[in-house]
Amino acid sequence: MTEPQPLSEHSADVIVVGAGPAGSTTAYYLAKAGLDVLLLEKTAFPREKVCGDGLTPRATKQLVSMGIDISEEAGWLRNKGLRIIGGGVRLQLDWPDLASYPDYGLVRKRDDFDEQLARQAQKAGARLYERCNVGAPIVDDRTGRITGVHAKLGDADSKDKREVTFHAPLVVAADGNSTRLSLAMGLHRREDRPMGVAVRTYFESPRHDDDYLESWLELWDRRGPQDRLLPGYGWIFGMGDGTSNVGLGILNSSKAFRELDWREILKAWCASMPEDWGYTPENMTTPIRGAALPMAFNRQPHYTKGLLLVGDAGGLVNPFNGEGIAYAMESGQLAADVIVQAHARQTPAQRELALHNYPKVLKETYGGYYTLGRAFVKLIGNPKVMKIATERGLTHPVLMRFTLKMLANLTDPTGGDAMDRVINGLSKVAPKA
């Protein structure tokens, strides 16, 4: 942990609140460009986050760009693609061969993953404060702009917390789905955007060294006299350390979203699996934990009055597949690019003009694709549609290769094959809301 600086040094060019993938990536690129950046993290590393731990080639590309050592010797497990199971079919698809992205993904536990990114931001020059619980924003009464944050330094259960204020002309909210900072600035969640929930746990399992991420499009509870189809989709990711990450996700487009206990659903699904896989209560190594998945720009605007939203705080999760890390890191880089350009402008009006480009860049990058994803979410929320899709779609490998590219957002933006051109064309013409 970086030792707290003297009070005179509690100011910077930019404050980044939250040292998850979005915040650490933002801080890394800001510091690399020469800006003075404070990175404030409420807990201490290593710390656990609910996640599938599986990284697609999009996230892998971001790690490479940040100079992270992703070798197997450094503890990263590579995967070749996605295995899809549903409708009585088992289909194994390699990640596409593209100019824009590597042809492999990675697996790494989030407690260690997040710390690697935060340390990389530190190496670039960011000043990291751990055990820094950010409270209310500091707002200029005349302009309504955020000019800093109030915070408390010290362990959550400590009586010796020290109150401190941090000041900067720009603040980045990277404080996750709950994003108290955004709420305090009047930015509330859009109810017309999809929301997901993910629950997961770890099991000791012989399947820990699987070369493929595994996605189950149907979840069956086979414990009763009659098989029961459960809502949602499941995953099994081998961690390479003797354990598997097993979890499921559910979207609020499903009628069952608010009615069921998802921890019990996960237990029922695991109980239906072959016993020799080891997904039994006695092999569970951690409690079942859950987290929300804020999707498709569910909090806007992404810039207002000195505050930029990145990652889950801005609802950047991909509605097609629930992937959040790649988009957290990408939005962090995009935000940093905009801030660096704004910082170089000579007048407040010019800086503000540059900063207002950030929401436009996000919508141009993801808006059309996320609109397609919102339509997809509504469709698969209907069990009948999902059943037809799994039974008929999975029997056509060419269609499924197209689907993999669409769901994982893996295309070459220029050139590419016919599938890339179709997906890019659809994303381009769809409304960028």
N, C-alpha and C positions, 0 to 999 in steps of 0.2 A: 504493500500500500504506500502511495506517495504521502509524505508527511504534510499536514495542512500548512499552507504558507501564512506569513504574517497577514494581519487584517488589511494592510495597504495593498496586498497582492490578490485580494478577492475580487479582482476585476479583470476583464479580458475583452477581446474582440467579439467572441461568441461563447455562450454557455450552451452546453449540450446536456440535457437532463435524461439520464438513463444510459447505461453502458451495455445494452444488449447489442445484437448485430447492427441495428439501424444506427444507434448512437455512436458506437465505437467506429463504424465505418465513416460516418459523418466527421467525427473528430479526427480520424486518421487523415482524411483528405484535406481538411482545413489546416491541420498542423503541417502537413507536407507542403502546402502552398505558402507557409510562412505566417499564418495567422495565429494569434494567441488564443487558445481554446481551453476552457474548463470543462471537464467531463465528470459529471456528478452521478454517482451510483449509490442507491440506498442501502444495498447489502454489501457483503464482502465476498471476494472470489476465493475459492470456487463456490458457485451457488447453482442450485438446481432450477431448471425451467421445464415445464411440460412441453414435450416436443416428440415428434417421431424420430428425430435424430438422423433422418435420411436426407441427403443433399443431392439435388439434381445437378446436371451439368451447368445450369444457370448459376447456381450458388458456387459451384466449383470454379467457374470463371472469375467470380468476384474474389475468391480467396487467392487465386493466382495473381490477380491485379494488385492485391494488397501485399504481395510478397510473403505470404504465409507458406511455411514448409509443409506441403501436403503429401510428403512421402510416407510409405508404409512404416519406415523406420521411425518417423515422428509420431506414429500412432494412428494414422488415418487408414481406414478400410475402404478400398475401392469397390464399386459395383458396376456391372456391365449394362444394366438396364432394368426393366420392370417385368415382373411376372404377374399376369392378371388371371384371376380365378373367378368364375361365375357361370351360371347357366350350364353347369356340367362340363365346362371347357376350361382347360388350363393352357394359357398362351404366354410364351416367353418372348419378349421383344427387347432387342438391344437398343441403347440410346442411339439416335440418328447420327450419321457421319456428316458433320457440318463444318463450314469454315469459321462460323461465329462462336461455337461452343465446343468444349472437349467432348469426347465420346465416352466419358465415364462420370459417374457420380461418386459421392463419398458418404461415409457414416462416421459420426463422432458424437459422443454424449454432450449435451448442452452445457453442463456445468464446466467442462473443460473447454468446449468450443468458444463460449462467450469470453472466457478469460483470455484465450489466445488473441482474440480481436482487440480486447481492451489493452493488452500489453503491447500489441502492435501500434495502437494509437499513441500509447505512452512513448514508445521508441521514436515515433515521428515528431514528438514534442508536446503532445497534449498533456495537460496537468490533470491527473485522475485523483478524485476524492472518493474513496470507498466509505461505507457507513455514513453516507451523507443523505439524509432524508429531506427532500425538497418539499416545502409547504406552499404558501401562497406566492403568487407572482408579485413583483413590485411594478406598479403601473403609474405612469405619468398622468397626473390629474388633468392636465391641459389637453394632451393628445390622445389619451387612452392607450398609448403604446406600452408594451412590456419593456422594462429597462433592467430587469434582474429578478432574482428569486430570494425568498427567505428559506433558510435551511437549518437543520440541526445536525451537528457532527457527533458521532458516537454510536455505540451498539444500541439496537432497538430496545433492549431491556435494561439499559444502563441509566442510572440516575445522574450521571455526570455528563449529560449531553451539553454541547456548547452551541448556542444560537449564533448564527452568522448570516450575513447578507452577501450575495454575489451580484456583481453588476456587469452588464454588457449591453451594447445597443441591439444585439440580436440574440434570441433564445431559440433553441431547437428542442421541440417536444419529442423525445424518443422514449417516453415512459409507458409504452405498451397500451393494451386495449383499454385499461381503466383511465389512462392519461388525465390525471387530476389537474395537470397544468392547463390542458386544453379546455377542460370544463370550467376552470376558474376564469378563463378568458372568454367564456360564453360560447364555446364550440361544442355542440351536442351531437350525439349519434343520429344519423339518418335512419329512420325506421323503414324506409323503402329499399334498403340495401341488405343483402343476405348476411346472416351471422351463423357461424358454425360453433360446435363444441367438440373438443377432442378429449378423450380419456385414454390413459395408457399406463402400463406397468412393465416391469422387466422380469423375465424368467431365466433361470439356468436352463440351458437347452443345447442339445447336440446340433441344432440348426444355426448356431451362432455365426458360422463362417460362410453363410450363403452369399453367392456372387451377385444375386439379384434382389432388389427391393420387391416385396410381394404385396399386391393389392387385391383384396377380396371385395368384389362388387355385390356379393350376397352374403349375409350373415344368417346362419341357421342355428336355431336352438333345437337340438335333437334329443333332449332329455325326457320329453313327455311321450304319451302314446301317439302323438302326431307331431311331425316336424313343423316348426313355426319359423317363418321368415321374419327376421328382425330388421328394423329400419337402420339405414346408415351404410357405411362402408368400413372395411377393416384393413389393417396393415400388419405385416410381420417383417421387421428389419433385423437381420443378424448383426450383432455389434462386434463380432470378432474377438470378444473377451470372455467367451463362455456363456454369454447371455443373449437373449432376443428382446427387442422392444416390440411389444404387442399392444395394439390400440385400435380404437375405432373413432370415426367421426360421424356427426349427424348435422344436417342443415335445418335451419328454422323454417324451410319450405315444407318440411315433413309435418304431418298432423301430429306425429308422436313426439315432436320436439320437447314440449313442456310436460308431457305426461309420464315419462318413464325415468327410472333410476338408471343412468348410463353405466354406473359402476356394476350394477347387477347384470346389465345387458352384456358388458364385456366378460363378466364371469361366465355367463351362459354360453357365449360364443366359444370361449376357451375350453369349456367343458365338453364341447362337441368335437374337439380336435383329437387326432390320434394320440394315445397315451404316451407313446415313445417320443413325441416331440417335447414333452416335459412341461407343458403349459398347465400345470396343476398348482393348487394353493401352496403345497409344501415347497415348490420350487420358486415361488415368487420372492424376489429379492427386495422389492420396494412396495410401498402402498400404492393403490390405484389413485392417480391424480388427474385432474381435469383442468382445461383452460378454454377460454373463448377464442374464436377465430374471426376477427373483424375483416370483412371482405369488401372488395369493389368500391373503394373510396367512400366508406360509410361515415366518415367525418370530414367535413369541408367548411370553409376553404382551407387549402393546405398552406396558405400564407395569409396572415393578417396582423397588422399592428406590431410588427417586430417578431412575430412567432411563426416558425415553420414546423410543420408536422411531417415526421418520417416514420416508416415502418407501420407497426400495428396502431400507433396513435392516429395515423391517417387512414386506417382501413385498407392497407395495401395487400392483404392476403388474396391470393389468386382464387377466385370462386370456382374455377374448374377442378382444382385438385387440393385445395387447402394449404398450398405451399406458401410460407411466409418469409423464410430466411433470405431467399434470393432477392425478393422484392424489398425487404428491409434494407439490405445492403445496397441494392441499386438506387433506391430512393435516397439513401444517405449520400451516395456519390453525386447524384443529381443535385441535391440540396447544397452540398459543399461547392459544387461548380458555380451555382447561382450566387451563393454568398461571396465567394472569392471575386467574382466579376463585380458584384455590387460594391464590395469593399474598395475597389479601385476607382469607383466613380467619385467625382469631385464635389457634388452638391447633394443634399438630402433628397431632393426631387429626383435626381438621376439614380441614386441608390434605390429609392423606392420603386422606380420604374423597372429596374433590373430584378428586384425581389418579387414583384408581381408576375414575373415570367415563370416562377417556379410552378404554380398550379397549371399553367399552360403547358409546360414541358411534361408534367406528369400525365396530363390528359392526352397529349399528343403521343406519348410513349405507351400508355396502358388503356386509355379511355375506351377505344373501340373494342379492344380485346375483352375488357371487363364487362362491357355491355353484352357481348356475346355470352360471357360467363354467367351473367344474371339470368339470361334466358335459359341457359343450360340448367341452372339451379332449379328453376321453376319446373322444368320438365322432369328431372330425376326425382323431384319431391313426390311425384306420383308413382306409387309402387308398380302399377300396371305398365307404365312407360319403361321403368327400370327393368322390369322382367323381360319385356320384349327386346330391349337393347342388349341385355346380357345374352339372351338365348340366340338371337339372330346375328348381332354384331360380332360377337366373339368367334364365330365360325368363319369369318372373313379376314384373314391375316392382313391383306392390303388395307382394308377399311380400318383395322385396328392400328396399323402403323400410322395412318393419317390421324386417328384419334389420339395416339400417344403424342404426336407432335402438337396437336391442338391443346390437349390437356396440360402438357408440360410447357407449353409456349416455347417450343424449340424449333425455330425456323431460321434460315438465312434471310436477312432483310432485303438483300439484293441478289438477284440470280436465284440460286436454289433450284429445287425440282418443282414439278407441277403441284405437289402437295403444299410446298412452301408458298407458292404463288397464290393458291386458293385461300389458304389461311391468312396470309398477309393482306390479300384483297378484301376478305370479309372484315378483318379488323379495321381496315382503312375506311370502308364505307359505313360501318356501324356508328351510330351517334356516340360522341365522346363526352358522355355526361359525368 
